[in-house]
């Protein structure tokens, strides 16, 4: 009887010890997992050539299949400044449960208060390795092992900074709210551009920026059809920039930009329409050359502006292969005089460029390429025939 009782006690102990041991192992694994993931993410950042970075902390939410990266920092190894290239306060990466109902396993990324700051001097330094497109894409896929289908940016900041200019140049967008959905075409529909992107932001000079459009990001060179606008920006906020590059500054005025861009099979067609309203140059006691230059600019501003609406504007068409995109000079000049003497450009997106225009341009490029290849083949055949005749 004693042996049976002792066996029962040992059995009862084992019955409790095994599940307790499993629970303890799981708890320890759960406690250690954030450190493992943090080490992994830091390793991914360290593998980007020419850059170094780290994360402050990793939080896991296993129930919803997510992890949160806190304090992601990235900068160039040989950067002269301490301004971070990327500074992401919080990045939440999780499985998009809605897409599961469409039979797809994809992720959604929500970035809270991310900062992208392009310091001109840091990024123009030619020493050290530069990351290729493959390096960035590999880093992204390593951090997010499943395809991103939904991206949202909340209260973001993007800036172009030139520290060696006097005074420093800081062109920025703040309060960026961007939302891009169906990036992996989870919701299948009969259309060429399945993904939608919408963005709002506040520019330097407190202007309102808007961007709306559709894209197809599955392709190596994404197809897109987007329109963007910047309205109500105070021109005096650009004085650091215009003073440095053109030796002019404004006393007053409003700066606006309207544009459209369409890309099909790597062929781009678009336009940018900058408008300066009620612009007045700053009059002060500068040196003789500065005064002469401001007078020269002021004269042409007077001649080329629309006197009735007091606007100075032009429309810059952009067209061509993405490897060789350039502006058309003569249409730009013509549009300046069109605004000055024929009609004032309206402060709206013209909506005169769409995806079909880019497709037509891409078709022309394809036809030219086919004709070029045919000519090369004919030349090669003739060359072979001449060699054959010489041998005979």
C-alpha positions as CSV (number, residue, x, y, z in Angstrom):
1,X,0.0,0.0,0.0
2,X,2.8,2.3,0.8
3,X,4.4,1.8,-2.6
4,X,1.1,2.5,-4.3
5,X,0.6,5.7,-2.3
6,X,4.1,6.9,-3.1
7,X,3.6,6.2,-6.8
8,X,0.4,8.2,-6.8
9,X,2.1,11.1,-5.1
10,X,4.9,11.0,-7.7
11,X,2.4,10.8,-10.5
12,X,0.5,13.8,-9.1
13,X,3.7,15.7,-8.8
14,X,4.6,14.9,-12.4
15,X,1.1,15.8,-13.5
16,X,1.6,19.3,-12.1
17,X,5.4,19.7,-12.7
18,X,5.1,19.1,-16.5
19,X,2.5,21.8,-17.3
20,X,4.2,24.2,-14.8
21,X,7.6,23.6,-16.5
22,X,6.0,24.2,-19.9
23,X,4.4,27.5,-18.6
24,X,7.8,28.6,-17.1
25,X,9.6,27.8,-20.4
26,X,7.0,29.8,-22.4
27,X,7.2,32.7,-20.0
28,X,11.0,32.8,-20.2
29,X,10.8,32.5,-24.0
30,X,8.3,35.4,-24.1
31,X,10.6,37.5,-21.9
32,X,13.6,36.7,-24.0
33,X,11.9,37.1,-27.4
34,X,11.9,40.9,-27.5
35,X,15.7,40.9,-26.9
36,X,16.2,38.4,-29.7
37,X,14.0,40.4,-32.1
38,X,15.8,43.6,-31.1
39,X,19.2,42.0,-31.8
40,X,17.8,40.8,-35.2
41,X,16.5,44.3,-36.2
42,X,19.8,45.9,-35.2
43,X,21.6,43.4,-37.3
44,X,19.4,44.2,-40.3
45,X,20.1,47.9,-39.9
46,X,23.9,47.3,-39.5
47,X,23.9,45.4,-42.8
48,X,22.9,48.5,-44.9
49,X,26.2,49.6,-46.6
50,X,27.4,53.1,-45.5
51,X,24.8,53.5,-42.7
52,X,24.5,52.6,-39.1
53,X,21.4,52.4,-36.9
54,X,19.7,50.9,-33.9
55,X,16.4,50.6,-32.1
56,X,15.6,51.6,-28.6
57,X,13.1,48.9,-27.8
58,X,10.9,46.1,-29.2
59,X,7.4,45.3,-27.9
60,X,5.6,42.1,-28.9
61,X,1.9,41.5,-29.2
62,X,1.6,37.8,-30.0
63,X,-2.2,37.7,-29.8
64,X,-2.6,40.1,-32.7
65,X,0.5,38.9,-34.6
66,X,2.4,42.2,-34.2
67,X,5.6,43.8,-33.0
68,X,6.3,47.5,-32.3
69,X,9.7,49.1,-33.0
70,X,10.4,52.0,-30.7
71,X,13.0,54.6,-31.5
72,X,14.4,53.4,-34.8
73,X,17.5,55.5,-35.8
74,X,19.5,55.5,-39.0
75,X,22.3,57.7,-40.2
76,X,25.3,57.7,-42.6
77,X,28.5,56.3,-41.1
78,X,30.5,59.3,-42.3
79,X,27.9,62.0,-41.7
80,X,29.3,65.3,-40.6
81,X,26.3,66.2,-38.6
82,X,24.4,64.5,-35.8
83,X,21.0,65.0,-37.5
84,X,19.5,61.5,-38.1
85,X,18.6,60.5,-41.6
86,X,15.7,58.4,-40.3
87,X,14.2,58.8,-36.9
88,X,11.1,56.7,-36.4
89,X,9.5,57.2,-33.0
90,X,7.1,54.2,-33.2
91,X,6.5,51.7,-36.0
92,X,3.8,49.1,-35.5
93,X,4.0,46.0,-37.8
94,X,1.2,43.5,-37.7
95,X,-0.8,41.0,-39.7
96,X,-3.7,42.7,-41.6
97,X,-6.6,40.6,-40.4
98,X,-9.1,42.0,-42.9
99,X,-7.0,40.7,-45.8
100,X,-7.3,37.1,-44.4
101,X,-10.9,37.1,-45.5
102,X,-9.6,37.7,-49.1
103,X,-7.3,34.7,-48.8
104,X,-4.1,36.7,-48.4
105,X,-1.5,36.8,-45.6
106,X,-0.1,40.4,-45.7
107,X,0.9,43.0,-43.2
108,X,0.1,46.6,-42.3
109,X,2.6,49.1,-41.1
110,X,1.6,52.2,-39.0
111,X,4.3,54.7,-38.4
112,X,3.8,57.3,-35.7
113,X,5.8,60.6,-35.8
114,X,8.5,59.4,-38.3
115,X,11.1,61.8,-39.4
116,X,13.0,61.8,-42.7
117,X,15.7,64.5,-42.8
118,X,17.9,64.8,-45.8
119,X,21.0,66.8,-44.8
120,X,22.6,67.9,-48.1
121,X,26.2,67.8,-46.9
122,X,25.8,64.4,-45.3
123,X,24.2,62.7,-48.3
124,X,26.5,64.4,-50.9
125,X,29.6,63.1,-49.2
126,X,31.1,60.7,-51.8
127,X,33.3,58.8,-49.4
128,X,32.1,55.4,-48.1
129,X,29.7,52.9,-49.5
130,X,26.3,53.9,-50.8
131,X,23.3,51.6,-50.4
132,X,21.8,50.2,-53.6
133,X,18.1,49.8,-54.2
134,X,18.5,46.1,-53.4
135,X,20.1,46.9,-50.0
136,X,17.1,49.0,-49.0
137,X,14.5,46.6,-50.3
138,X,16.3,43.7,-48.6
139,X,16.4,45.6,-45.3
140,X,12.7,46.3,-45.6
141,X,11.7,42.7,-46.4
142,X,13.9,41.5,-43.5
143,X,12.1,43.8,-41.1
144,X,8.7,42.9,-42.5
145,X,8.9,39.3,-43.6
146,X,5.4,39.3,-45.3
147,X,4.3,41.7,-48.0
148,X,3.1,45.2,-46.9
149,X,-0.5,45.8,-48.0
150,X,-1.5,48.9,-45.9
151,X,0.8,51.7,-44.9
152,X,-0.2,54.7,-42.7
153,X,2.0,57.6,-41.5
154,X,0.7,59.7,-38.6
155,X,2.2,63.1,-37.9
156,X,5.3,62.6,-40.0
157,X,8.0,65.1,-40.9
158,X,10.2,65.3,-44.1
159,X,12.9,67.9,-44.5
160,X,15.7,69.0,-46.9
161,X,18.4,70.7,-44.9
162,X,21.6,72.5,-46.0
163,X,23.7,73.4,-43.1
164,X,26.6,75.1,-44.9
165,X,24.2,77.7,-46.4
166,X,24.1,81.1,-44.5
167,X,21.6,81.1,-43.0
168,X,20.8,77.4,-42.9
169,X,18.2,76.1,-45.4
170,X,15.3,74.0,-44.0
171,X,12.6,73.1,-46.5
172,X,10.2,70.9,-44.7
173,X,6.8,69.2,-44.6
174,X,5.2,68.6,-41.1
175,X,2.1,67.0,-39.8
176,X,2.2,64.5,-42.7
177,X,-0.7,62.0,-42.7
178,X,-0.4,59.4,-45.4
179,X,-2.5,56.4,-46.1
180,X,-1.8,53.8,-48.8
181,X,-4.1,50.8,-49.2
182,X,-4.2,47.6,-51.3
183,X,-0.5,47.9,-52.0
184,X,-0.3,44.2,-52.8
185,X,-3.6,44.1,-54.8
186,X,-5.3,41.9,-52.3
187,X,-8.7,43.3,-53.4
188,X,-8.7,42.1,-57.0
189,X,-10.5,44.5,-59.4
190,X,-10.4,45.0,-63.1
191,X,-8.3,48.1,-63.2
192,X,-4.7,48.9,-63.9
193,X,-3.9,50.9,-60.8
194,X,-5.2,48.9,-57.8
195,X,-3.6,50.8,-54.9
196,X,-4.7,54.2,-53.6
197,X,-2.6,56.8,-51.8
198,X,-3.7,59.9,-50.0
199,X,-1.5,62.4,-48.2
200,X,-1.9,65.7,-46.4
201,X,0.8,67.9,-44.8
202,X,1.7,71.4,-43.8
203,X,4.6,72.9,-45.7
204,X,7.2,75.6,-44.8
205,X,5.3,78.9,-44.7
206,X,2.2,77.1,-43.4
207,X,1.0,76.0,-46.8
208,X,-1.4,73.1,-47.2
209,X,-0.1,70.2,-49.2
210,X,-2.3,67.5,-50.7
211,X,-1.5,64.4,-52.8
212,X,-4.0,61.9,-54.2
213,X,-3.6,59.1,-56.7
214,X,-3.5,55.5,-57.7
215,X,-0.5,53.2,-58.1
216,X,0.6,49.7,-59.1
217,X,3.6,48.9,-56.8
218,X,4.0,45.3,-57.9
219,X,6.0,46.3,-60.9
220,X,9.8,47.1,-60.7
221,X,9.1,50.7,-61.8
222,X,5.7,51.4,-60.3
223,X,2.9,52.7,-62.5
224,X,1.0,55.7,-61.1
225,X,-1.4,58.5,-61.7
226,X,-1.1,61.2,-59.0
227,X,-2.0,64.8,-58.5
228,X,-0.5,67.1,-55.9
229,X,-0.9,70.7,-54.7
230,X,0.6,73.2,-52.3
231,X,-1.6,76.2,-51.5
232,X,-1.2,79.3,-49.3
233,X,2.5,79.1,-48.4
234,X,4.0,82.4,-47.3
235,X,6.7,83.3,-49.8
236,X,8.9,84.9,-47.1
237,X,9.5,81.4,-45.6
238,X,11.5,80.7,-48.7
239,X,13.9,83.6,-48.2
240,X,16.7,81.5,-46.9
241,X,16.5,79.3,-50.0
242,X,16.1,82.1,-52.6
243,X,18.7,84.3,-50.9
244,X,21.3,81.6,-51.0
245,X,20.6,80.5,-54.6
246,X,19.3,83.6,-56.3
247,X,20.3,86.5,-54.0
248,X,16.7,87.6,-53.7
249,X,14.2,87.6,-50.8
250,X,10.6,88.5,-50.4
251,X,8.8,91.1,-48.3
252,X,5.4,89.5,-48.9
253,X,3.6,87.1,-51.2
254,X,2.0,83.7,-51.5
255,X,3.7,80.7,-53.1
256,X,1.7,77.8,-54.6
257,X,2.5,74.7,-56.7
258,X,0.2,72.4,-58.6
259,X,1.3,69.3,-60.4
260,X,0.4,66.0,-62.0
261,X,2.5,62.9,-62.7
262,X,1.6,59.7,-64.6
263,X,4.0,56.8,-65.1
264,X,3.3,53.7,-67.3
265,X,6.0,51.1,-68.0
266,X,8.7,53.4,-67.0
267,X,7.5,56.4,-69.1
268,X,6.7,59.5,-67.3
269,X,4.5,62.4,-68.4
270,X,3.6,65.2,-66.1
271,X,3.7,68.9,-65.3
272,X,4.5,71.3,-62.5
273,X,2.9,74.7,-62.2
274,X,4.5,77.1,-59.7
275,X,2.5,80.3,-58.9
276,X,3.6,83.4,-57.0
277,X,0.8,85.7,-55.9
278,X,1.2,89.3,-54.8
279,X,4.9,88.9,-54.5
280,X,7.0,91.9,-53.3
281,X,10.7,91.9,-53.1
282,X,12.3,93.1,-49.9
283,X,13.8,96.6,-50.3
284,X,16.7,97.3,-48.1
285,X,20.1,99.0,-48.3
286,X,22.2,96.2,-49.8
287,X,25.4,96.5,-51.7
288,X,25.4,97.9,-55.3
289,X,25.5,94.4,-57.0
290,X,22.8,93.0,-54.8
291,X,20.5,96.0,-55.4
292,X,21.2,95.7,-59.2
293,X,20.3,92.0,-59.2
294,X,17.1,92.5,-57.2
295,X,16.2,95.4,-59.5
296,X,16.8,93.1,-62.5
297,X,14.6,90.3,-61.0
298,X,12.0,92.8,-60.0
299,X,11.9,94.2,-63.6
300,X,11.2,90.8,-65.1
301,X,8.8,90.0,-62.4
302,X,6.8,93.1,-63.4
303,X,7.0,92.3,-67.1
304,X,6.2,88.6,-66.8
305,X,3.4,88.7,-64.2
306,X,-0.3,88.9,-64.9
307,X,-1.0,92.5,-64.0
308,X,-4.8,92.0,-63.4
309,X,-4.4,89.1,-61.0
310,X,-0.9,90.0,-59.8
311,X,0.5,86.5,-60.3
312,X,3.8,85.2,-61.7
313,X,3.5,81.7,-62.9
314,X,4.6,79.1,-65.4
315,X,3.8,75.5,-66.3
316,X,6.8,73.1,-66.6
317,X,6.0,70.0,-68.6
318,X,8.0,66.9,-67.7
319,X,8.1,63.9,-70.1
320,X,10.4,61.0,-70.9
321,X,12.0,57.8,-69.8
322,X,12.6,57.7,-66.1
323,X,16.3,57.2,-66.8
324,X,16.4,60.5,-68.8
325,X,13.7,62.8,-67.5
326,X,14.0,66.4,-68.4
327,X,12.0,69.5,-68.6
328,X,11.0,71.1,-72.0
329,X,12.6,74.5,-72.1
330,X,10.7,76.3,-74.8
331,X,7.2,75.3,-73.6
332,X,8.2,76.6,-70.1
333,X,9.2,80.0,-71.6
334,X,6.1,80.1,-73.7
335,X,3.9,79.3,-70.7
336,X,5.5,82.2,-68.8
337,X,4.4,84.7,-71.5
338,X,1.1,82.9,-71.8
339,X,0.4,83.7,-68.1
340,X,1.7,87.2,-68.4
341,X,-0.1,88.4,-71.6
342,X,-2.8,85.9,-72.5
343,X,-4.4,84.5,-69.4
344,X,-3.5,83.9,-65.7
345,X,-3.0,80.3,-64.6
346,X,-5.8,79.3,-62.2
347,X,-4.8,78.0,-58.8
348,X,-6.0,74.5,-59.3
349,X,-4.7,71.1,-60.6
350,X,-5.5,71.3,-64.4
351,X,-6.4,67.6,-64.6
352,X,-5.2,67.5,-68.2
353,X,-2.8,64.5,-67.7
354,X,-3.9,61.0,-66.9
355,X,-2.6,57.4,-67.0
356,X,-3.5,57.0,-70.7
357,X,-1.1,59.8,-71.7
358,X,1.8,57.9,-70.0
359,X,0.6,54.7,-71.7
360,X,0.7,56.4,-75.1
361,X,4.2,57.7,-74.4
362,X,5.3,54.2,-73.3
363,X,3.9,52.7,-76.6
364,X,5.9,55.2,-78.6
365,X,9.1,54.3,-76.7
366,X,8.4,50.6,-77.4
367,X,7.9,51.2,-81.1
368,X,11.2,53.2,-81.3
369,X,13.0,50.4,-79.5
370,X,11.6,47.8,-81.9
371,X,12.7,49.9,-84.9
372,X,16.1,50.4,-83.4
373,X,16.6,46.7,-82.8
374,X,15.4,45.9,-86.3
375,X,18.0,48.4,-87.7
376,X,20.7,46.8,-85.6
377,X,19.7,43.3,-86.9
378,X,19.9,44.5,-90.5
379,X,23.3,46.0,-90.0
380,X,24.5,42.8,-88.4
381,X,23.2,40.8,-91.4
382,X,24.9,43.1,-93.9
383,X,28.1,42.9,-91.9
384,X,28.0,39.1,-92.1
385,X,27.3,39.2,-95.8
386,X,30.3,41.5,-96.4
387,X,32.6,39.2,-94.4
388,X,31.3,36.2,-96.4
389,X,31.9,37.9,-99.7
390,X,35.5,38.9,-98.6
391,X,36.3,35.3,-97.7
392,X,35.0,34.0,-101.1
